[in-house]
Amino acid sequence: MTAPSLDSSARVATDASARYAKQLASHLGRRIEAEPVEDGWLLRIGSGTCELRPEADALVLSATAPDAATLATVEDVVGRHLVRFGARAGLSVEWSSGTRNEAVAPEELDPA
C-alpha cells in the first residue's frame, strides 16, 4: 500500500525558468539531494519532494509530502530561495492549497 501524501503546486511566471531551476537545484543541492529528471529537477527535502519543471513562460513547482508540516517546510524552503534569487525580476511564489492523496493498495490502482 502506498502512503498517503499531500500535494501542492505553484506556477511562477518567468522567461528564465530553466536558469532559475538550475540555480535553485545547484544551491539547495549543497544541503539536500537534488537530481536532474527528464523534465527538470527533483529536490528531496526531508521526507518531502519538490519537482522543478521549466516551461517556456513559467517555472512549475510540484511539492509532495507525507504530512502538512513537511509540506509547509518544502514550500517554504523552495519558495523563499526562489523569491530571493528572482528578487530583481520580481518573482513571487503562491502555492495552491494542498490536496490529500489517500493510501491505495497497489491492487486497487487502475492499470489504464
Helices and strands as residue ranges (DSSP letters): E 5-13, H 17-28, E 33-37, E 40-45, E 48-54, E 58-65, H 68-85, E 99-101, G 106-108
